[in-house]
């Protein structure tokens, strides 16, 4: 799980709490990105992480659910040539919302804790049907 | 989770605010019962 922004970070941590309660065997890593340019190559920006460092944090083959306060495509553009980019699934602002509560706004854009849990269950292959009941609860 | 989404939407619609357990949620550090605290790799 990765996150950037205050509300997405809070929702990500809340999702992880649910995951740890409901699926205790699942190992989860949380990365809070405070400098977005760390995602890009060091040749493109001085804050960019080397491929080695990036891979050690985001792995080379594990699903990454990235919860973001801005448009999702930005994260994809910053990470497009990273090894694990094909496994990146980014949630972010989809221009949904009106006069809503904070959680309603998050749910409308699918960056809330519940949709993140569903995303994890859908994208971790070995969970499969074992965690299907959690999705419906 | 789908039921939780519907329930929280209904609560927000009815009360005009999120439920207390959502608004006042705080991360509690430390191990969760049943979780070994292991890392991914």
Backbone of each chain as nested JSON, in Angstrom:
{
  "chains": [
    {"id": "A", "residues": [
      {"number": 1, "name": "UNK", "atoms": {"N": [0.853, -1.176, 0.0], "CA": [0.0, 0.0, 0.0], "C": [0.893, 1.231, 0.0]}},
      {"number": 2, "name": "UNK", "atoms": {"N": [0.568, 2.173, -0.863], "CA": [1.294, 3.438, -0.874], "C": [0.269, 4.558, -0.841]}},
      {"number": 3, "name": "UNK", "atoms": {"N": [0.693, 5.717, -0.362], "CA": [-0.257, 6.806, -0.249], "C": [0.462, 8.144, -0.287]}},
      {"number": 4, "name": "UNK", "atoms": {"N": [-0.267, 9.146, -0.726], "CA": [0.225, 10.525, -0.712], "C": [-0.964, 11.437, -0.479]}},
      {"number": 5, "name": "UNK", "atoms": {"N": [-0.808, 12.366, 0.438], "CA": [-1.915, 13.251, 0.79], "C": [-2.499, 12.866, 2.134]}},
      {"number": 6, "name": "UNK", "atoms": {"N": [-3.085, 13.833, 2.835], "CA": [-3.525, 13.552, 4.206], "C": [-4.704, 12.579, 4.287]}},
      {"number": 7, "name": "UNK", "atoms": {"N": [-5.781, 12.872, 3.578], "CA": [-6.936, 11.975, 3.631], "C": [-6.609, 10.602, 3.048]}},
      {"number": 8, "name": "UNK", "atoms": {"N": [-5.955, 10.538, 1.866], "CA": [-5.585, 9.207, 1.355], "C": [-4.701, 8.417, 2.322]}},
      {"number": 9, "name": "UNK", "atoms": {"N": [-3.829, 9.099, 3.028], "CA": [-2.969, 8.399, 3.983], "C": [-3.791, 7.841, 5.142]}},
      {"number": 10, "name": "UNK", "atoms": {"N": [-4.695, 8.666, 5.643], "CA": [-5.553, 8.199, 6.739], "C": [-6.394, 7.003, 6.283]}},
      {"number": 11, "name": "UNK", "atoms": {"N": [-6.964, 7.099, 5.09], "CA": [-7.8, 6.006, 4.595], "C": [-6.977, 4.743, 4.339]}},
      {"number": 12, "name": "UNK", "atoms": {"N": [-5.748, 4.924, 3.882], "CA": [-4.884, 3.774, 3.648], "C": [-4.576, 3.061, 4.956]}},
      {"number": 13, "name": "UNK", "atoms": {"N": [-4.24, 3.824, 5.975], "CA": [-3.945, 3.212, 7.277], "C": [-5.184, 2.53, 7.86]}},
      {"number": 14, "name": "UNK", "atoms": {"N": [-6.336, 3.151, 7.659], "CA": [-7.576, 2.524, 8.137], "C": [-7.839, 1.225, 7.382]}},
      {"number": 15, "name": "UNK", "atoms": {"N": [-7.527, 1.229, 6.074], "CA": [-7.697, -0.001, 5.287], "C": [-6.757, -1.09, 5.787]}},
      {"number": 16, "name": "UNK", "atoms": {"N": [-5.535, -0.704, 6.1], "CA": [-4.561, -1.687, 6.591], "C": [-5.027, -2.26, 7.928]}},
      {"number": 17, "name": "UNK", "atoms": {"N": [-5.605, -1.422, 8.757], "CA": [-6.125, -1.917, 10.035], "C": [-7.214, -2.969, 9.804]}},
      {"number": 18, "name": "UNK", "atoms": {"N": [-8.095, -2.7, 8.839], "CA": [-9.142, -3.672, 8.512], "C": [-8.524, -4.968, 7.978]}},
      {"number": 19, "name": "UNK", "atoms": {"N": [-7.529, -4.816, 7.093], "CA": [-6.882, -5.995, 6.51], "C": [-6.203, -6.839, 7.576]}},
      {"number": 20, "name": "UNK", "atoms": {"N": [-5.544, -6.188, 8.512], "CA": [-4.84, -6.925, 9.559], "C": [-5.823, -7.633, 10.481]}},
      {"number": 21, "name": "UNK", "atoms": {"N": [-7.003, -7.05, 10.636], "CA": [-8.019, -7.681, 11.471], "C": [-8.707, -8.844, 10.745]}},
      {"number": 22, "name": "UNK", "atoms": {"N": [-9.057, -8.598, 9.471], "CA": [-9.851, -9.577, 8.726], "C": [-9.009, -10.664, 8.065]}},
      {"number": 23, "name": "UNK", "atoms": {"N": [-7.805, -10.298, 7.623], "CA": [-6.942, -11.264, 6.93], "C": [-5.56, -11.211, 7.577]}},
      {"number": 24, "name": "UNK", "atoms": {"N": [-5.434, -11.74, 8.794], "CA": [-4.178, -11.586, 9.549], "C": [-2.972, -12.22, 8.888]}},
      {"number": 25, "name": "UNK", "atoms": {"N": [-3.182, -13.166, 7.983], "CA": [-2.032, -13.83, 7.34], "C": [-1.427, -12.96, 6.236]}},
      {"number": 26, "name": "UNK", "atoms": {"N": [-2.11, -11.929, 5.819], "CA": [-1.63, -11.073, 4.731], "C": [-0.557, -10.114, 5.249]}},
      {"number": 27, "name": "UNK", "atoms": {"N": [0.572, -10.104, 4.57], "CA": [1.635, -9.179, 4.955], "C": [1.532, -7.924, 4.108]}},
      {"number": 28, "name": "UNK", "atoms": {"N": [1.467, -6.787, 4.8], "CA": [1.233, -5.513, 4.119], "C": [2.338, -4.534, 4.462]}},
      {"number": 29, "name": "UNK", "atoms": {"N": [2.81, -3.825, 3.472], "CA": [3.775, -2.743, 3.696], "C": [3.092, -1.435, 3.31]}},
      {"number": 30, "name": "UNK", "atoms": {"N": [3.291, -0.405, 4.127], "CA": [2.729, 0.91, 3.816], "C": [3.862, 1.888, 3.535]}},
      {"number": 31, "name": "UNK", "atoms": {"N": [3.765, 2.549, 2.396], "CA": [4.739, 3.577, 2.036], "C": [4.006, 4.906, 1.915]}},
      {"number": 32, "name": "UNK", "atoms": {"N": [4.433, 5.869, 2.698], "CA": [3.841, 7.203, 2.602], "C": [4.799, 8.083, 1.793]}},
      {"number": 33, "name": "UNK", "atoms": {"N": [4.324, 8.516, 0.639], "CA": [5.172, 9.304, -0.259], "C": [4.944, 10.785, 0.023]}},
      {"number": 34, "name": "UNK", "atoms": {"N": [5.973, 11.459, 0.498], "CA": [5.829, 12.88, 0.796], "C": [6.486, 13.757, -0.277]}},
      {"number": 35, "name": "UNK", "atoms": {"N": [7.346, 13.169, -1.074], "CA": [7.909, 13.879, -2.223], "C": [7.558, 13.085, -3.47]}},
      {"number": 36, "name": "UNK", "atoms": {"N": [6.635, 13.609, -4.25], "CA": [6.19, 12.848, -5.414], "C": [7.317, 12.606, -6.408]}},
      {"number": 37, "name": "UNK", "atoms": {"N": [8.247, 13.543, -6.514], "CA": [9.33, 13.374, -7.476], "C": [10.309, 12.273, -7.064]}},
      {"number": 38, "name": "UNK", "atoms": {"N": [10.177, 11.761, -5.868], "CA": [10.97, 10.584, -5.5], "C": [10.589, 9.394, -6.368]}},
      {"number": 39, "name": "UNK", "atoms": {"N": [9.386, 9.446, -6.94], "CA": [8.917, 8.331, -7.758], "C": [9.599, 8.288, -9.121]}},
      {"number": 40, "name": "UNK", "atoms": {"N": [10.091, 9.423, -9.568], "CA": [10.68, 9.463, -10.898], "C": [12.172, 9.148, -10.846]}},
      {"number": 41, "name": "UNK", "atoms": {"N": [12.776, 9.08, -12.016], "CA": [14.199, 8.72, -12.098], "C": [15.086, 9.859, -11.593]}},
      {"number": 42, "name": "UNK", "atoms": {"N": [16.225, 9.521, -10.979], "CA": [17.143, 10.578, -10.519], "C": [17.688, 11.422, -11.673]}},
      {"number": 43, "name": "UNK", "atoms": {"N": [17.651, 10.865, -12.875], "CA": [18.102, 11.639, -14.033], "C": [17.101, 12.722, -14.409]}},
      {"number": 44, "name": "UNK", "atoms": {"N": [15.858, 12.569, -13.943], "CA": [14.803, 13.529, -14.277], "C": [14.59, 14.561, -13.182]}},
      {"number": 45, "name": "UNK", "atoms": {"N": [14.934, 14.188, -11.955], "CA": [14.716, 15.111, -10.835], "C": [15.687, 14.742, -9.716]}},
      {"number": 46, "name": "UNK", "atoms": {"N": [16.259, 15.736, -9.053], "CA": [17.234, 15.42, -8.001], "C": [16.672, 14.601, -6.844]}},
      {"number": 47, "name": "UNK", "atoms": {"N": [15.37, 14.631, -6.638], "CA": [14.777, 13.838, -5.564], "C": [14.451, 12.412, -5.993]}},
      {"number": 48, "name": "UNK", "atoms": {"N": [14.652, 12.103, -7.25], "CA": [14.274, 10.79, -7.756], "C": [15.069, 9.658, -7.113]}},
      {"number": 49, "name": "UNK", "atoms": {"N": [14.381, 8.552, -6.824], "CA": [15.032, 7.371, -6.25], "C": [15.702, 6.562, -7.35]}},
      {"number": 50, "name": "UNK", "atoms": {"N": [16.839, 5.965, -7.026], "CA": [17.471, 5.057, -7.982], "C": [16.56, 3.838, -8.155]}},
      {"number": 51, "name": "UNK", "atoms": {"N": [16.754, 3.125, -9.267], "CA": [15.939, 1.922, -9.499], "C": [16.11, 0.926, -8.362]}},
      {"number": 52, "name": "UNK", "atoms": {"N": [17.347, 0.828, -7.875], "CA": [17.615, -0.117, -6.782], "C": [16.818, 0.252, -5.527]}},
      {"number": 53, "name": "UNK", "atoms": {"N": [16.846, 1.523, -5.174], "CA": [16.099, 1.957, -3.99], "C": [14.593, 1.822, -4.201]}},
      {"number": 54, "name": "UNK", "atoms": {"N": [14.16, 2.216, -5.397], "CA": [12.721, 2.133, -5.691], "C": [12.24, 0.686, -5.591]}},
      {"number": 55, "name": "UNK", "atoms": {"N": [13.015, -0.226, -6.188], "CA": [12.62, -1.638, -6.168], "C": [12.624, -2.209, -4.756]}},
      {"number": 56, "name": "UNK", "atoms": {"N": [13.546, -1.731, -3.93], "CA": [13.588, -2.254, -2.566], "C": [12.366, -1.806, -1.762]}},
      {"number": 57, "name": "UNK", "atoms": {"N": [11.831, -0.658, -2.113], "CA": [10.648, -0.167, -1.4], "C": [9.356, -0.726, -1.992]}},
      {"number": 58, "name": "UNK", "atoms": {"N": [9.239, -0.617, -3.319], "CA": [7.975, -0.999, -3.964], "C": [7.999, -2.439, -4.483]}},
      {"number": 59, "name": "UNK", "atoms": {"N": [9.105, -3.135, -4.279], "CA": [9.323, -4.506, -4.76], "C": [9.329, -4.522, -6.292]}},
      {"number": 60, "name": "UNK", "atoms": {"N": [9.611, -5.69, -6.829], "CA": [9.628, -5.821, -8.295], "C": [8.441, -6.624, -8.81]}},
      {"number": 61, "name": "UNK", "atoms": {"N": [7.697, -7.228, -7.889], "CA": [6.654, -8.128, -8.394], "C": [5.393, -8.196, -7.532]}},
      {"number": 62, "name": "UNK", "atoms": {"N": [5.285, -7.335, -6.533], "CA": [4.096, -7.407, -5.672], "C": [3.073, -6.347, -6.076]}},
      {"number": 63, "name": "UNK", "atoms": {"N": [1.798, -6.637, -5.867], "CA": [0.781, -5.628, -6.183], "C": [0.952, -4.385, -5.307]}},
      {"number": 64, "name": "UNK", "atoms": {"N": [0.836, -3.228, -5.921], "CA": [0.925, -1.961, -5.19], "C": [-0.39, -1.204, -5.395]}},
      {"number": 65, "name": "UNK", "atoms": {"N": [-1.07, -0.916, -4.3], "CA": [-2.263, -0.071, -4.36], "C": [-1.824, 1.305, -3.9]}},
      {"number": 66, "name": "UNK", "atoms": {"N": [-1.881, 2.269, -4.784], "CA": [-1.405, 3.626, -4.484], "C": [-2.615, 4.537, -4.327]}},
      {"number": 67, "name": "UNK", "atoms": {"N": [-2.768, 5.104, -3.147], "CA": [-3.898, 5.987, -2.865], "C": [-3.418, 7.433, -2.896]}},
      {"number": 68, "name": "UNK", "atoms": {"N": [-4.019, 8.214, -3.761], "CA": [-3.468, 9.527, -4.075], "C": [-4.561, 10.593, -4.045]}},
      {"number": 69, "name": "UNK", "atoms": {"N": [-4.197, 11.815, -3.632], "CA": [-5.194, 12.875, -3.554], "C": [-5.417, 13.573, -4.901]}},
      {"number": 70, "name": "UNK", "atoms": {"N": [-4.512, 13.359, -5.838], "CA": [-4.645, 14.013, -7.145], "C": [-5.121, 13.04, -8.202]}},
      {"number": 71, "name": "UNK", "atoms": {"N": [-4.875, 13.422, -9.46], "CA": [-5.303, 12.551, -10.547], "C": [-4.409, 11.297, -10.609]}},
      {"number": 72, "name": "UNK", "atoms": {"N": [-5.005, 10.123, -10.744], "CA": [-4.219, 8.871, -10.732], "C": [-3.159, 8.815, -11.831]}},
      {"number": 73, "name": "UNK", "atoms": {"N": [-3.445, 9.406, -12.978], "CA": [-2.495, 9.275, -14.09], "C": [-1.149, 9.908, -13.758]}},
      {"number": 74, "name": "UNK", "atoms": {"N": [-1.119, 10.849, -12.838], "CA": [0.162, 11.476, -12.498], "C": [1.138, 10.446, -11.919]}},
      {"number": 75, "name": "UNK", "atoms": {"N": [0.632, 9.595, -11.047], "CA": [1.491, 8.559, -10.454], "C": [1.981, 7.598, -11.539]}},
      {"number": 76, "name": "UNK", "atoms": {"N": [1.082, 7.26, -12.447], "CA": [1.499, 6.373, -13.542], "C": [2.577, 7.025, -14.408]}},
      {"number": 77, "name": "UNK", "atoms": {"N": [2.438, 8.315, -14.643], "CA": [3.432, 8.983, -15.48], "C": [4.776, 9.091, -14.778]}},
      {"number": 78, "name": "UNK", "atoms": {"N": [4.751, 9.247, -13.471], "CA": [6.011, 9.343, -12.722], "C": [6.705, 7.988, -12.577]}},
      {"number": 79, "name": "UNK", "atoms": {"N": [5.943, 6.913, -12.666], "CA": [6.521, 5.578, -12.422], "C": [6.554, 4.706, -13.666]}},
      {"number": 80, "name": "UNK", "atoms": {"N": [6.293, 5.293, -14.828], "CA": [6.035, 4.476, -16.023], "C": [7.19, 3.543, -16.383]}},
      {"number": 81, "name": "UNK", "atoms": {"N": [8.433, 3.908, -16.055], "CA": [9.537, 3.029, -16.45], "C": [10.188, 2.32, -15.255]}},
      {"number": 82, "name": "UNK", "atoms": {"N": [9.45, 2.187, -14.174], "CA": [9.924, 1.404, -13.037], "C": [9.585, -0.073, -13.255]}},
      {"number": 83, "name": "UNK", "atoms": {"N": [10.39, -0.925, -12.642], "CA": [10.226, -2.364, -12.861], "C": [8.817, -2.84, -12.513]}},
      {"number": 84, "name": "UNK", "atoms": {"N": [8.308, -2.367, -11.381], "CA": [7.027, -2.887, -10.892], "C": [5.83, -2.079, -11.369]}},
      {"number": 85, "name": "UNK", "atoms": {"N": [6.038, -1.193, -12.315], "CA": [4.914, -0.353, -12.749], "C": [3.688, -1.143, -13.214]}},
      {"number": 86, "name": "UNK", "atoms": {"N": [3.87, -2.28, -13.897], "CA": [2.672, -3.031, -14.314], "C": [1.792, -3.469, -13.143]}},
      {"number": 87, "name": "UNK", "atoms": {"N": [2.374, -3.566, -11.952], "CA": [1.592, -3.985, -10.783], "C": [1.045, -2.807, -9.98]}},
      {"number": 88, "name": "UNK", "atoms": {"N": [1.244, -1.596, -10.475], "CA": [0.716, -0.42, -9.783], "C": [-0.77, -0.253, -10.113]}},
      {"number": 89, "name": "UNK", "atoms": {"N": [-1.555, -0.107, -9.056], "CA": [-2.958, 0.226, -9.243], "C": [-3.196, 1.519, -8.457]}},
      {"number": 90, "name": "UNK", "atoms": {"N": [-3.507, 2.583, -9.152], "CA": [-3.587, 3.892, -8.501], "C": [-5.039, 4.333, -8.362]}},
      {"number": 91, "name": "UNK", "atoms": {"N": [-5.391, 4.695, -7.155], "CA": [-6.689, 5.31, -6.892], "C": [-6.461, 6.792, -6.645]}},
      {"number": 92, "name": "UNK", "atoms": {"N": [-7.364, 7.618, -7.13], "CA": [-7.2, 9.055, -6.941], "C": [-8.453, 9.804, -7.33]}},
      {"number": 93, "name": "UNK", "atoms": {"N": [-8.283, 11.077, -7.539], "CA": [-9.418, 11.954, -7.8], "C": [-10.015, 11.68, -9.176]}},
      {"number": 94, "name": "UNK", "atoms": {"N": [-11.301, 11.355, -9.187], "CA": [-11.993, 11.08, -10.442], "C": [-13.038, 12.148, -10.744]}},
      {"number": 95, "name": "UNK", "atoms": {"N": [-12.873, 13.292, -10.121], "CA": [-13.791, 14.417, -10.308], "C": [-15.215, 14.056, -9.893]}},
      {"number": 96, "name": "UNK", "atoms": {"N": [-15.318, 13.176, -8.905], "CA": [-16.622, 12.83, -8.352], "C": [-16.798, 13.583, -7.042]}},
      {"number": 97, "name": "UNK", "atoms": {"N": [-18.015, 14.007, -6.793], "CA": [-18.29, 14.641, -5.509], "C": [-19.14, 15.871, -5.646]}},
      {"number": 98, "name": "UNK", "atoms": {"N": [-19.748, 16.217, -4.528], "CA": [-20.634, 17.379, -4.495], "C": [-20.537, 17.938, -3.094]}},
      {"number": 99, "name": "UNK", "atoms": {"N": [-21.655, 18.245, -2.486], "CA": [-21.628, 18.666, -1.09], "C": [-21.688, 17.398, -0.258]}},
      {"number": 100, "name": "UNK", "atoms": {"N": [-20.529, 16.854, 0.038], "CA": [-20.438, 15.552, 0.688], "C": [-19.692, 15.658, 2.005]}},
      {"number": 101, "name": "UNK", "atoms": {"N": [-19.832, 14.606, 2.791], "CA": [-18.948, 14.457, 3.945], "C": [-17.596, 13.964, 3.425]}},
      {"number": 102, "name": "UNK", "atoms": {"N": [-16.546, 14.086, 4.245], "CA": [-15.229, 13.628, 3.78], "C": [-15.219, 12.164, 3.329]}},
      {"number": 103, "name": "UNK", "atoms": {"N": [-15.885, 11.286, 4.105], "CA": [-15.881, 9.875, 3.728], "C": [-16.705, 9.636, 2.462]}},
      {"number": 104, "name": "UNK", "atoms": {"N": [-17.828, 10.364, 2.322], "CA": [-18.625, 10.232, 1.103], "C": [-17.804, 10.616, -0.119]}},
      {"number": 105, "name": "UNK", "atoms": {"N": [-17.061, 11.708, 0.011], "CA": [-16.223, 12.159, -1.1], "C": [-15.166, 11.109, -1.434]}},
      {"number": 106, "name": "UNK", "atoms": {"N": [-14.585, 10.546, -0.387], "CA": [-13.587, 9.494, -0.607], "C": [-14.222, 8.276, -1.264]}},
      {"number": 107, "name": "UNK", "atoms": {"N": [-15.399, 7.907, -0.804], "CA": [-16.057, 6.729, -1.377], "C": [-16.453, 6.973, -2.825]}},
      {"number": 108, "name": "UNK", "atoms": {"N": [-16.879, 8.195, -3.134], "CA": [-17.25, 8.505, -4.519], "C": [-16.065, 8.357, -5.46]}},
      {"number": 109, "name": "UNK", "atoms": {"N": [-14.876, 8.657, -4.952], "CA": [-13.671, 8.558, -5.776], "C": [-12.9, 7.256, -5.526]}},
      {"number": 110, "name": "UNK", "atoms": {"N": [-13.483, 6.395, -4.725], "CA": [-12.922, 5.069, -4.415], "C": [-11.532, 5.135, -3.779]}},
      {"number": 111, "name": "UNK", "atoms": {"N": [-11.314, 6.159, -2.968], "CA": [-10.051, 6.226, -2.227], "C": [-10.286, 5.958, -0.743]}},
      {"number": 112, "name": "UNK", "atoms": {"N": [-11.469, 5.458, -0.41], "CA": [-11.793, 5.207, 0.993], "C": [-11.278, 3.844, 1.435]}},
      {"number": 113, "name": "UNK", "atoms": {"N": [-11.282, 3.622, 2.746], "CA": [-10.74, 2.395, 3.349], "C": [-11.419, 1.137, 2.826]}},
      {"number": 114, "name": "UNK", "atoms": {"N": [-12.736, 1.217, 2.613], "CA": [-13.465, -0.002, 2.218], "C": [-13.132, -0.4, 0.774]}},
      {"number": 115, "name": "UNK", "atoms": {"N": [-13.109, 0.576, -0.113], "CA": [-12.753, 0.261, -1.504], "C": [-11.292, -0.187, -1.618]}},
      {"number": 116, "name": "UNK", "atoms": {"N": [-10.43, 0.353, -0.764], "CA": [-9.031, -0.078, -0.79], "C": [-8.9, -1.539, -0.372]}},
      {"number": 117, "name": "UNK", "atoms": {"N": [-9.668, -1.937, 0.637], "CA": [-9.651, -3.342, 1.054], "C": [-10.113, -4.232, -0.102]}},
      {"number": 118, "name": "UNK", "atoms": {"N": [-11.172, -3.807, -0.785], "CA": [-11.66, -4.574, -1.943], "C": [-10.581, -4.641, -3.019]}},
      {"number": 119, "name": "UNK", "atoms": {"N": [-9.895, -3.521, -3.246], "CA": [-8.813, -3.507, -4.243], "C": [-7.728, -4.523, -3.889]}},
      {"number": 120, "name": "UNK", "atoms": {"N": [-7.364, -4.565, -2.621], "CA": [-6.329, -5.507, -2.19], "C": [-6.788, -6.947, -2.426]}},
      {"number": 121, "name": "UNK", "atoms": {"N": [-8.003, -7.25, -2.021], "CA": [-8.518, -8.619, -2.188], "C": [-8.553, -9.0, -3.665]}},
      {"number": 122, "name": "UNK", "atoms": {"N": [-8.92, -8.046, -4.506], "CA": [-8.997, -8.332, -5.942], "C": [-7.629, -8.507, -6.586]}},
      {"number": 123, "name": "UNK", "atoms": {"N": [-6.591, -7.93, -5.982], "CA": [-5.297, -7.907, -6.66], "C": [-4.21, -8.773, -6.044]}},
      {"number": 124, "name": "UNK", "atoms": {"N": [-4.493, -9.346, -4.911], "CA": [-3.536, -10.307, -4.348], "C": [-3.999, -11.699, -4.759]}},
      {"number": 125, "name": "UNK", "atoms": {"N": [-3.256, -12.31, -5.69], "CA": [-3.75, -13.552, -6.303], "C": [-4.074, -14.654, -5.299]}},
      {"number": 126, "name": "UNK", "atoms": {"N": [-3.236, -14.811, -4.288], "CA": [-3.441, -15.969, -3.41], "C": [-4.631, -15.798, -2.465]}},
      {"number": 127, "name": "UNK", "atoms": {"N": [-5.153, -14.58, -2.358], "CA": [-6.323, -14.403, -1.496], "C": [-7.542, -15.078, -2.123]}},
      {"number": 128, "name": "UNK", "atoms": {"N": [-7.739, -14.797, -3.407], "CA": [-8.822, -15.446, -4.139], "C": [-10.13, -15.489, -3.383]}},
      {"number": 129, "name": "UNK", "atoms": {"N": [-10.72, -16.658, -3.376], "CA": [-12.032, -16.807, -2.753], "C": [-11.952, -16.836, -1.229]}},
      {"number": 130, "name": "UNK", "atoms": {"N": [-10.726, -16.997, -0.683], "CA": [-10.607, -17.065, 0.783], "C": [-11.075, -15.789, 1.462]}},
      {"number": 131, "name": "UNK", "atoms": {"N": [-10.943, -14.667, 0.75], "CA": [-11.306, -13.391, 1.359], "C": [-12.554, -12.783, 0.726]}},
      {"number": 132, "name": "UNK", "atoms": {"N": [-13.243, -13.575, -0.078], "CA": [-14.424, -13.043, -0.773], "C": [-15.478, -12.538, 0.214]}},
      {"number": 133, "name": "UNK", "atoms": {"N": [-15.581, -13.23, 1.346], "CA": [-16.609, -12.832, 2.31], "C": [-16.34, -11.439, 2.876]}},
      {"number": 134, "name": "UNK", "atoms": {"N": [-15.057, -11.059, 2.945], "CA": [-14.722, -9.736, 3.486], "C": [-15.258, -8.644, 2.566]}},
      {"number": 135, "name": "UNK", "atoms": {"N": [-15.243, -8.912, 1.266], "CA": [-15.729, -7.911, 0.317], "C": [-17.205, -7.608, 0.514]}},
      {"number": 136, "name": "UNK", "atoms": {"N": [-17.96, -8.599, 0.882], "CA": [-19.408, -8.389, 0.979], "C": [-19.858, -7.868, 2.33]}},
      {"number": 137, "name": "UNK", "atoms": {"N": [-18.968, -7.9, 3.31], "CA": [-19.375, -7.492, 4.668], "C": [-19.659, -6.011, 4.763]}}
    ]},
    {"id": "B", "residues": [
      {"number": 1, "name": "UNK", "atoms": {"N": [-17.217, -5.195, 3.0], "CA": [-16.87, -3.821, 2.678], "C": [-17.997, -3.129, 1.908]}},
      {"number": 2, "name": "UNK", "atoms": {"N": [-18.666, -3.931, 1.06], "CA": [-19.759, -3.327, 0.29], "C": [-20.896, -2.894, 1.213]}},
      {"number": 3, "name": "UNK", "atoms": {"N": [-21.169, -3.717, 2.215], "CA": [-22.206, -3.333, 3.179], "C": [-21.756, -2.134, 4.003]}},
      {"number": 4, "name": "UNK", "atoms": {"N": [-20.484, -2.086, 4.332], "CA": [-19.958, -0.951, 5.099], "C": [-20.07, 0.346, 4.303]}},
      {"number": 5, "name": "UNK", "atoms": {"N": [-19.821, 0.258, 3.002], "CA": [-19.943, 1.445, 2.149], "C": [-21.384, 1.948, 2.163]}},
      {"number": 6, "name": "UNK", "atoms": {"N": [-22.317, 1.017, 1.98], "CA": [-23.731, 1.412, 1.96], "C": [-24.153, 1.984, 3.31]}},
      {"number": 7, "name": "UNK", "atoms": {"N": [-23.698, 1.35, 4.387], "CA": [-24.079, 1.81, 5.726], "C": [-23.527, 3.202, 6.011]}},
      {"number": 8, "name": "UNK", "atoms": {"N": [-22.293, 3.437, 5.618], "CA": [-21.692, 4.752, 5.867], "C": [-22.295, 5.832, 4.975]}},
      {"number": 9, "name": "UNK", "atoms": {"N": [-22.659, 5.455, 3.765], "CA": [-23.356, 6.404, 2.89], "C": [-24.717, 6.782, 3.494]}},
      {"number": 10, "name": "UNK", "atoms": {"N": [-25.413, 5.77, 3.997], "CA": [-26.725, 6.012, 4.587], "C": [-26.603, 6.891, 5.83]}},
      {"number": 11, "name": "UNK", "atoms": {"N": [-25.578, 6.625, 6.625], "CA": [-25.378, 7.41, 7.846], "C": [-25.104, 8.871, 7.491]}},
      {"number": 12, "name": "UNK", "atoms": {"N": [-24.218, 9.072, 6.514], "CA": [-23.869, 10.44, 6.112], "C": [-25.079, 11.162, 5.539]}},
      {"number": 13, "name": "UNK", "atoms": {"N": [-25.881, 10.424, 4.779], "CA": [-27.077, 11.029, 4.176], "C": [-28.072, 11.452, 5.249]}},
      {"number": 14, "name": "UNK", "atoms": {"N": [-28.191, 10.614, 6.28], "CA": [-29.184, 10.869, 7.32], "C": [-28.729, 11.95, 8.301]}},
      {"number": 15, "name": "UNK", "atoms": {"N": [-27.433, 11.924, 8.655], "CA": [-26.945, 12.817, 9.703], "C": [-26.19, 14.035, 9.175]}},
      {"number": 16, "name": "UNK", "atoms": {"N": [-25.841, 14.013, 7.92], "CA": [-25.101, 15.155, 7.359], "C": [-23.647, 15.19, 7.798]}},
      {"number": 17, "name": "UNK", "atoms": {"N": [-23.182, 14.121, 8.37], "CA": [-21.773, 14.022, 8.792], "C": [-21.395, 12.548, 8.857]}},
      {"number": 18, "name": "UNK", "atoms": {"N": [-20.095, 12.313, 8.941], "CA": [-19.651, 10.928, 9.038], "C": [-19.819, 10.418, 10.465]}},
      {"number": 19, "name": "UNK", "atoms": {"N": [-19.854, 9.111, 10.587], "CA": [-19.982, 8.498, 11.911], "C": [-18.751, 8.824, 12.758]}},
      {"number": 20, "name": "UNK", "atoms": {"N": [-18.956, 8.828, 14.068], "CA": [-17.856, 9.173, 14.983], "C": [-16.651, 8.265, 14.812]}},
      {"number": 21, "name": "UNK", "atoms": {"N": [-16.927, 6.964, 14.592], "CA": [-15.795, 6.038, 14.488], "C": [-14.981, 6.282, 13.219]}},
      {"number": 22, "name": "UNK", "atoms": {"N": [-15.565, 6.971, 12.255], "CA": [-14.817, 7.347, 11.047], "C": [-14.092, 8.668, 11.274]}},
      {"number": 23, "name": "UNK", "atoms": {"N": [-14.831, 9.636, 11.779], "CA": [-14.264, 10.97, 11.986], "C": [-13.118, 10.945, 12.996]}},
      {"number": 24, "name": "UNK", "atoms": {"N": [-13.307, 10.186, 14.057], "CA": [-12.309, 10.175, 15.137], "C": [-11.364, 8.981, 15.058]}},
      {"number": 25, "name": "UNK", "atoms": {"N": [-11.326, 8.328, 13.895], "CA": [-10.453, 7.164, 13.769], "C": [-8.992, 7.582, 13.927]}},
      {"number": 26, "name": "UNK", "atoms": {"N": [-8.253, 6.795, 14.661], "CA": [-6.818, 7.034, 14.833], "C": [-6.08, 5.722, 14.646]}},
      {"number": 27, "name": "UNK", "atoms": {"N": [-4.936, 5.816, 14.017], "CA": [-4.09, 4.637, 13.869], "C": [-3.556, 4.233, 15.226]}},
      {"number": 28, "name": "UNK", "atoms": {"N": [-3.747, 2.964, 15.574], "CA": [-3.198, 2.486, 16.833], "C": [-1.988, 1.614, 16.512]}},
      {"number": 29, "name": "UNK", "atoms": {"N": [-0.84, 2.095, 16.856], "CA": [0.387, 1.363, 16.577], "C": [0.416, 0.082, 17.387]}},
      {"number": 30, "name": "UNK", "atoms": {"N": [1.198, -0.851, 16.925], "CA": [1.33, -2.104, 17.644], "C": [0.694, -3.242, 16.884]}},
      {"number": 31, "name": "UNK", "atoms": {"N": [1.004, -4.451, 17.306], "CA": [0.531, -5.619, 16.58], "C": [-0.974, -5.805, 16.702]}},
      {"number": 32, "name": "UNK", "atoms": {"N": [-1.561, -6.29, 15.628], "CA": [-2.962, -6.662, 15.644], "C": [-3.052, -8.114, 16.078]}},
      {"number": 33, "name": "UNK", "atoms": {"N": [-4.012, -8.468, 16.924], "CA": [-4.149, -9.868, 17.335], "C": [-4.208, -10.792, 16.125]}},
      {"number": 34, "name": "UNK", "atoms": {"N": [-3.388, -11.82, 16.138], "CA": [-3.387, -12.782, 15.045], "C": [-2.421, -12.456, 13.935]}},
      {"number": 35, "name": "UNK", "atoms": {"N": [-1.808, -11.268, 13.989], "CA": [-0.865, -10.874, 12.944], "C": [0.539, -10.978, 13.508]}},
      {"number": 36, "name": "UNK", "atoms": {"N": [1.443, -11.596, 12.729], "CA": [2.788, -11.811, 13.255], "C": [3.699, -10.608, 13.052]}},
      {"number": 37, "name": "UNK", "atoms": {"N": [3.192, -9.573, 12.407], "CA": [3.975, -8.356, 12.238], "C": [5.09, -8.482, 11.235]}},
      {"number": 38, "name": "UNK", "atoms": {"N": [5.083, -9.562, 10.447], "CA": [6.147, -9.799, 9.481], "C": [6.126, -8.821, 8.33]}},
      {"number": 39, "name": "UNK", "atoms": {"N": [7.283, -8.688, 7.685], "CA": [7.377, -7.806, 6.539], "C": [7.07, -8.586, 5.264]}},
      {"number": 40, "name": "UNK", "atoms": {"N": [6.94, -7.833, 4.19], "CA": [6.538, -8.419, 2.918], "C": [7.61, -9.347, 2.367]}},
      {"number": 41, "name": "UNK", "atoms": {"N": [8.862, -8.951, 2.475], "CA": [9.927, -9.752, 1.863], "C": [10.828, -10.333, 2.954]}}
    ]}
  ]
}
